[in-house]
Every structure is written in structure tokens, then in C-alpha cells.
């Protein structure tokens, strides 16, 4: 019976032959700094921990603790992170890695190991190797469990790594770095657009006590209308069906749960295309028909573990679907003419939501009542055209944000597929 060859499922043209299995401790010098927590200083050398990891390969120097030069020199006598090294989290998020691409002097906590490659082609190759499922499985076997999961440097040194020749290592590393660069580009655009949206939600609606926004579209002027919530909306009954009576894949009627409002969806919800839990019982859905929602209705989450209580969404494209407001939600229907999507963005803005902060009740779980919401105030432009312009602007922003998010998901899926097929 022949042994399985030590080759990847997919590899670049021009490369052949089996990969060599090596021990990590023979490829790298592996160690950590002295196990002592230095004092924080107002100025000095950045001292990073795993909490300072962000993104794909980010190290947050701006928020990092600072230590004295004396502590830096004392703690880094054995080893210190330098350009081209790999930082490996030994505690907390065990196995998280960073490839050092900066020449800034800094120190990494003893909760991380520092891997110094003896051959420069190893660096990026190993950085991506540690991200493979195979590597994670091997690391998991050596993790010490107890009060805190961790892996020792001696265990890391014994880790087996399959290694191609240097040119193939370099090509693999460069390919994944290009993928990461594309993901980062979309992430940066996504984050920038999200920041713009957050800023505009604060500036395109009047602040509390005011009736004119800081920013508005050309051609519109004058004060906005201020009315009580109860003068603008009528309540729509909701249901309290349990998750056991719902199904995400098939069913008769859609049901919006408070968790959907808080986590899954944004300020507006396309009832035709979005995946909402279904009510699977035909008798139940028929009994609830009189409470079915329609275009323009608002669903508010009336409970949460933080002050996101009161987050809402506005429905559109309901069409012939049966859509209901479910557990821990408040549903309301406008009794005044509002432009589509205006209310979804306004009711989630700081301008309106700040009114809810003093009305929230509870400790571990916060809630807000129908009565309390009825006592708030709503402001809106007199002209429906201005409402439509505002709703359309934020909808376009959301579409752009979503496009970048979808690209990030797509590229991450490609990366994960390649990690599973291009390493041994």
C-alpha cells in the first residue's frame, strides 16, 4: 500500500515534487519576552497585547500601552519583535498570528511568542500556514486547558510543517498577500462609507430641541414639523410565537423577531428578498392575518442587553407576503403621509433615539414600553420630496456599503478555499 504523497491539492504551474516535512523549531528561533508586566507611561515604547490585534494583519499602535525605554531594553534581552517576524498568540485567541511589516520599535506581551525565520521566504509562507485548518487542528492538540487556554513555546517548536522550496513558498505568500490587500481595500471603503453614514445620520436630522438640520439638500428650506409620536403612528398588534414555531427555510408567513431587528437587518427591510423566520403553522398564520404588516410599517425592538433598545426597521416590498411583528417587538403604522424609507433612517438617528435613553427600564436587560414611545416626538420635513431625498440618499449609501461587504465575504471565501487546497 503506497503512502499518500505530501503535495497540495492545487499548486502553481512550474512546481512539482513532494513538500518536505520540517519541525518549526528548526525553521525559526521561537521565544517570548520576560514574564513581567511593565508599568504604563505617558510616553515611550508601544507594548502590545493580543487585544491590540485587528483586521487581517493589523497592530494597533495608537491605543497600545506605552512603557519606558528601560523596561523595553530589559524585557527584550532574550527576543524582541522585528520586521519580518511572526507574532503568535499563545493565550486568549490562541493561534492568532501577525506578520510584522513595520520597523517601529515595539514590544509584544509574553502572551505571544515571537518567531524569527532563518530564511526570509519562510515568513509570509508560515504566516498563511498558521491560518489553515490543518495548522489550527495541530495547534489544538497541544493547547493546555485550565483557567486559561494556552500553548507553550516548547510545543510550538515541535509543530510539524510541510514546506515547499523557497520559490514556491514566495509565490504562495505573495498570492495570499494580494488577496488580503483586496480584502483590506474593500474593508477600508466599507468602513469609510459606514463612517460617512454615521456622521450624516447625526447631521441630516435636527438635534433635539431644534427644527432645522445642520445639512440638507439644495432647494429645501424652512423649519421641519414636530409632532408627538402618538399623532404620527397607530399601534399594530404583534405576536409572541416561540422560535420552535418558526423555520428559516420554508413556511407560510414571515415573522420579525426582536433579534432580527437588533442584529440581522438595517434601518430598512426588503420583505421580498430578506431571509426572515417563517411561521410554519397555517392555522396560526390565518388567525394572525388581521395583524399582518404592510409597506411603510415600523417594527421596533423593545428589549436588548444595551441601549440599542428602540432600534427599528421600516418595511418595504411586502407585496402579497404575510409578515408579522414577533416576540419583543412593537409594530406601528404611520397615519400621516411619509416618503418611503425616511422613517427607517430618522427613527434610528441620534436625533430620535436619544429621546429613548431616559425611558429605558431594567438592569441586565433593558426594555421600553409602547406607552413610553408614544410620549416621544417626531420631526420631519413638510415636503414629502425632501423626506424622499433623505431616504434615497441613505438607501444608496447602504447599497454601496453592502456591495463592499459582499465583496469582503466573497474574497474571504476564496481565501479560505485556497488555504484548504494550497497547503499540505
CORKADA-V217670 format. One record per residue. N is the residue number from 1. RES is the residue in one letter. SS is DSSP state (H for helix, E for strand, - for the rest). PHI is phi in whole degrees, 0 to 359 (none if undefined). PSI is psi in whole degrees, 0 to 359 (none if undefined). Layout:
# CORKADA-V217670
n = (N	N)
res = (RES	RES)
ss = (SS	SS)
phi = (PHI	PHI)
psi = (PSI	PSI)
This chain:
# CORKADA-V217670
n = (1	2	3	4	5	6	7	8	9	10	11	12	13	14	15	16	17	18	19	20	21	22	23	24	25	26	27	28	29	30	31	32	33	34	35	36	37	38	39	40	41	42	43	44	45	46	47	48	49	50	51	52	53	54	55	56	57	58	59	60	61	62	63	64	65	66	67	68	69	70	71	72	73	74	75	76	77	78	79	80	81	82	83	84	85	86	87	88	89	90	91	92	93	94	95	96	97	98	99	100	101	102	103	104	105	106	107	108	109	110	111	112	113	114	115	116	117	118	119	120	121	122	123	124	125	126	127	128	129	130	131	132	133	134	135	136	137	138	139	140	141	142	143	144	145	146	147	148	149	150	151	152	153	154	155	156	157	158	159	160	161	162	163	164	165	166	167	168	169	170	171	172	173	174	175	176	177	178	179	180	181	182	183	184	185	186	187	188	189	190	191	192	193	194	195	196	197	198	199	200	201	202	203	204	205	206	207	208	209	210	211	212	213	214	215	216	217	218	219	220	221	222	223	224	225	226	227	228	229	230	231	232	233	234	235	236	237	238	239	240	241	242	243	244	245	246	247	248	249	250	251	252	253	254	255	256	257	258	259	260	261	262	263	264	265	266	267	268	269	270	271	272	273	274	275	276	277	278	279	280	281	282	283	284	285	286	287	288	289	290	291	292	293	294	295	296	297	298	299	300	301	302	303	304	305	306	307	308	309	310	311	312	313	314	315	316	317	318	319	320	321	322	323	324	325	326	327	328	329	330	331	332	333	334	335	336	337	338	339	340	341	342	343	344	345	346	347	348	349	350	351	352	353	354	355	356	357	358	359	360	361	362	363	364	365	366	367	368	369	370	371	372	373	374	375	376	377	378	379	380	381	382	383	384	385	386	387	388	389	390	391	392	393	394	395	396	397	398	399	400	401	402	403	404	405	406	407	408	409	410	411	412	413	414	415	416	417	418	419	420	421	422	423	424)
res = (X	X	X	X	X	X	X	X	X	X	X	X	X	X	X	X	X	X	X	X	X	X	X	X	X	X	X	X	X	X	X	X	X	X	X	X	X	X	X	X	X	X	X	X	X	X	X	X	X	X	X	X	X	X	X	X	X	X	X	X	X	X	X	X	X	X	X	X	X	X	X	X	X	X	X	X	X	X	X	X	X	X	X	X	X	X	X	X	X	X	X	X	X	X	X	X	X	X	X	X	X	X	X	X	X	X	X	X	X	X	X	X	X	X	X	X	X	X	X	X	X	X	X	X	X	X	X	X	X	X	X	X	X	X	X	X	X	X	X	X	X	X	X	X	X	X	X	X	X	X	X	X	X	X	X	X	X	X	X	X	X	X	X	X	X	X	X	X	X	X	X	X	X	X	X	X	X	X	X	X	X	X	X	X	X	X	X	X	X	X	X	X	X	X	X	X	X	X	X	X	X	X	X	X	X	X	X	X	X	X	X	X	X	X	X	X	X	X	X	X	X	X	X	X	X	X	X	X	X	X	X	X	X	X	X	X	X	X	X	X	X	X	X	X	X	X	X	X	X	X	X	X	X	X	X	X	X	X	X	X	X	X	X	X	X	X	X	X	X	X	X	X	X	X	X	X	X	X	X	X	X	X	X	X	X	X	X	X	X	X	X	X	X	X	X	X	X	X	X	X	X	X	X	X	X	X	X	X	X	X	X	X	X	X	X	X	X	X	X	X	X	X	X	X	X	X	X	X	X	X	X	X	X	X	X	X	X	X	X	X	X	X	X	X	X	X	X	X	X	X	X	X	X	X	X	X	X	X	X	X	X	X	X	X	X	X	X	X	X	X	X	X	X	X	X	X	X	X	X	X	X	X	X	X	X	X	X	X	X	X	X	X	X	X	X	X	X	X	X	X	X	X	X	X	X	X	X	X	X	X	X	X	X	X	X	X	X	X	X	X	X	X	X	X)
ss = (-	-	-	-	-	-	-	-	-	-	-	-	-	-	-	-	-	-	-	E	E	E	E	H	H	H	H	E	E	E	E	-	-	-	-	-	-	-	-	-	-	-	-	-	E	E	E	E	-	H	H	H	E	E	-	-	-	E	E	-	-	-	-	-	E	E	E	-	H	H	H	H	H	H	H	-	-	-	-	-	-	-	-	-	-	E	E	E	E	-	E	-	-	-	-	-	E	E	E	-	-	-	-	-	-	E	E	E	-	-	-	E	E	E	E	E	E	-	-	H	H	H	H	H	H	H	H	H	H	-	-	-	H	H	H	H	H	H	H	H	H	-	-	E	-	-	-	-	-	E	-	-	H	H	H	H	H	-	-	E	E	E	E	-	-	H	H	H	H	H	H	H	H	H	H	H	H	H	H	H	H	H	H	H	H	H	H	H	H	H	H	H	H	H	H	H	H	H	H	H	H	H	H	-	-	-	-	-	-	-	-	-	-	-	-	-	-	-	-	-	-	-	-	-	E	E	E	E	H	H	H	H	E	E	E	E	-	-	-	-	-	-	H	H	H	E	E	-	-	-	-	-	E	E	E	E	-	H	H	H	H	H	H	H	-	-	-	E	E	E	-	-	-	-	-	-	-	E	E	-	-	H	H	H	H	H	H	-	H	H	H	-	-	-	-	-	-	E	E	E	E	-	E	E	-	-	-	-	-	-	-	E	E	E	E	E	-	-	-	-	-	-	E	E	E	-	-	-	E	E	E	E	E	E	-	-	-	-	-	-	-	H	H	H	H	H	-	-	-	H	H	H	H	H	H	H	H	H	H	-	E	-	-	-	-	E	E	-	-	H	H	H	H	H	-	-	E	E	E	E	-	-	-	H	H	H	H	H	H	H	H	H	H	H	H	H	H	H	H	H	H	H	H	H	H	H	H	H	H	H	H	H	H	H	H	H	H	H	H	H	H	-	-	-)
phi = (none	277	285	293	288	273	225	284	291	233	212	287	300	96	244	209	86	282	278	270	268	235	266	303	296	269	269	225	275	236	193	221	283	304	277	216	270	283	286	282	232	289	224	148	264	298	241	264	231	299	295	266	282	209	60	283	213	273	235	272	281	294	264	291	296	249	231	290	298	298	294	302	293	290	288	260	297	285	197	210	286	220	308	92	281	247	258	239	287	267	239	57	278	304	97	294	231	223	260	285	240	232	257	296	288	204	233	245	306	291	287	237	263	249	251	256	283	272	226	300	288	290	310	293	300	294	304	278	303	295	270	281	298	301	296	297	294	296	295	301	296	255	286	274	258	163	295	211	298	200	227	277	294	295	293	298	298	270	295	274	232	271	228	278	288	309	297	288	304	298	294	297	300	295	297	290	294	297	298	299	298	296	299	297	300	293	295	296	293	301	294	296	295	295	293	298	300	300	294	290	297	275	257	264	235	299	290	304	86	244	233	228	284	291	232	211	287	298	94	242	208	88	285	277	276	241	221	290	304	295	278	257	227	247	287	243	301	248	240	238	295	280	298	295	266	241	212	283	254	212	164	252	221	271	229	260	268	301	294	296	292	287	244	282	245	269	286	232	223	278	295	285	255	283	276	239	303	259	277	264	265	297	297	297	296	294	295	267	305	291	255	299	271	220	307	91	291	248	246	246	280	261	212	191	274	215	280	283	310	98	300	221	218	252	275	214	60	292	57	269	292	266	235	237	270	257	304	56	232	238	251	226	236	300	251	243	286	238	291	304	80	298	296	303	279	296	290	259	280	302	308	269	298	299	294	280	303	282	261	285	235	110	240	291	240	268	215	218	264	301	298	298	296	300	271	274	238	240	243	201	295	297	272	299	298	290	302	296	296	293	299	295	298	290	296	294	300	298	297	294	300	294	300	292	297	295	295	298	298	299	293	295	295	297	299	296	296	291	300	282	250	257	236	259)
psi = (125	146	147	135	145	69	151	161	324	135	165	152	144	354	139	180	161	150	151	139	122	161	131	322	341	345	330	154	126	130	180	166	173	142	72	135	114	160	149	145	160	327	158	212	134	134	104	153	177	333	345	4	140	159	208	317	32	145	121	94	333	321	357	152	146	142	164	157	325	315	321	312	323	314	334	19	320	314	151	153	136	169	131	351	165	133	128	121	119	336	174	249	72	129	350	137	154	139	121	117	23	154	9	137	127	170	148	138	157	357	354	149	151	126	117	114	140	349	123	334	342	325	293	327	311	324	317	330	317	344	355	155	322	313	318	323	318	318	319	326	333	6	133	128	156	221	331	128	138	166	137	159	328	322	321	319	333	357	132	133	131	132	126	184	159	317	321	323	312	316	321	312	316	321	314	329	322	319	315	321	318	316	316	319	313	324	319	318	320	312	322	314	323	322	320	315	314	317	319	327	333	330	343	2	143	144	162	134	355	162	11	129	161	323	136	164	152	146	354	140	179	166	150	162	138	125	158	150	318	338	346	335	150	144	144	128	145	176	166	41	142	165	335	337	6	160	131	347	322	157	194	319	149	144	127	115	155	328	329	319	317	323	312	320	161	211	336	156	121	101	337	321	337	145	113	148	142	147	125	349	114	321	319	313	324	321	332	2	325	346	10	144	165	173	136	347	151	133	124	133	120	7	147	168	356	190	20	357	135	354	143	173	152	131	142	164	38	318	228	3	149	115	132	155	124	208	134	40	158	126	135	154	127	137	3	157	117	145	145	132	351	310	323	319	320	313	347	1	161	323	315	314	329	334	334	339	317	351	353	142	155	173	285	319	125	149	165	142	163	318	317	316	323	336	4	178	148	135	145	153	146	322	125	331	322	321	316	321	320	311	318	322	311	328	319	321	315	321	319	317	316	322	315	323	319	322	321	314	314	313	323	323	319	316	314	321	318	322	325	339	342	3	159	none)
